[in-house]
Amino acid sequence: MSGEGHLPFARSADLDYFRRLERAFIELRGAPLQLSPDDYRVAKAWRTDGVPLDVALETVREVVERAVAAEKEIKRRLRYYDRAVRAAWQRRAELAAPGAMPEEPAFDAAGRLGRLAGCLPKGLAAIESAVRDLASEALDPEQIEGRLASLDQALVDAARSGLEAGEAREIDAAVDAAVDDLRPRLGNEAAEAARDGLAQQILRRRLSLPVLSLFAPEAVSDPSDAPAADR
């Protein structure tokens, strides 16, 4: 990944926190551009200050969805979301104060995994089974996210290899067109570097593939399972 030398995360748990945030943010904003060292610093500050990953992800998602609904530009830097993320974390902390509100239900990782597995397209039984099986292992949400990241790549690879020749040609043509659209703004080299990310986005849209994450919309479909800051 570009900028790896600037990554200010020392421990693997910190790195996992950023990787999941980075992946979700790039998917949400619909652009294959990578995050900057300044984005790393924002994410590092959230992690250091104890902002849970689910609060960061769900708040960024909410802000992006509001921008899309209002037909406004999606901001491309994490610092734009810093105030909203910290406000959401503050609201959750206040709700968690003794006597403020009933205790929030436990994080239902098994339920989220079941919903993710249930929305996978037919013909991906091995991946569906692997997602469901994570619920039976003694893993915390962050560990599950790491395993889901590997399964998500396997999902994309399996979906791509299962395309019929005509479908593959249509997707290739759509990717070529998207890269050509980027050339005037990014230049040839950067546009070509974006090809893999664009191909994955187009494939996901065409086949309705979810992002395999505990915080994907398909996983958080039960209002009682959503973070308190979003209710």
CORRAVEN-V343892 format. One line per field, one symbol per residue. ss: DSSP state (H for helix, E for strand, - for the rest). phi: phi as a letter, one per 20 degrees, with the letter a starting at -180 (. if undefined). psi: psi as a letter, one per 20 degrees, with the letter a starting at -180 (. if undefined). A space follows every 50 residues. Layout:
ss=???
phi=???
psi=???
This chain:
ss=---HHH-----HHHHHHHHHHHHHHHHHH-------HHHHHHHHHHHH-- --HHHHHHHHHHHHHHHHH--------HHHHHHHHHHHHHHHHHH----- --------HHHHHHHHHH------HHHHHHHHHHHH----HHHHHHHHHH HHHHHHHHHHH---HHHHHHHHHHHHHHHHHHHHHH-HHHHHH-HHHHHH HHHHHHH---------------HHH--HHH-
phi=.gngfefededfffffgfgfffffffffemcefefegffgffffffffen ffgffffffggffffffffeldfefdcfffeffffffffffffffefgnf bgffgffeffffffffffdfffncfffgfffffffeeecegfffgfffff fffffffffffeffgffffffgfffgfffffegfednffffffegfffff ffffffdlefefbfdfgfeedegfefggfdd
psi=ppjhiiolphqhhgggggghggghggggikqjqrqrhhhghghhhgghjj oqhhggghgggggghhgghjlrpopjqhhhigggghghhgggghhiqpig qqpqqqomgggggghghijqqqjlhgggghghhhhiqmqrhhhggghhgg hghhgggggghjqqggggggggghggggghhhghhirgghghhigggggg ggggghjlpqpnqijqhhhmiohiiqqhij.
